[in-house]
Amino acid sequence: MMGQQPDSGGAGAAPPPESPSRREPARRTQFGREPQALLRSSNLGLEKLRFGMRLAKDLRHLRLKRYEHAARAIDEAGRLEQQSR
């Protein structure tokens, strides 16, 4: 129907790539009062993501090439996090 918003994908859907919530941890780290706590929190999130990706690869739900690509991207995000400390 016209005038309606598209479905957001449900309650557990990830925000769009350019949404403010994806940029929020970095912004809070830069301007917040407790940057170390936010960095630890983001590091924990990266560790959970690494574990989930390895599990998906090991269970053969993810092809090796896609796993390698994701592992490189996660590693790069971790390096960016360490540079901001």
Order of alpha helices (4+ residues) and beta strands (2+ residues): alpha-alpha-alpha
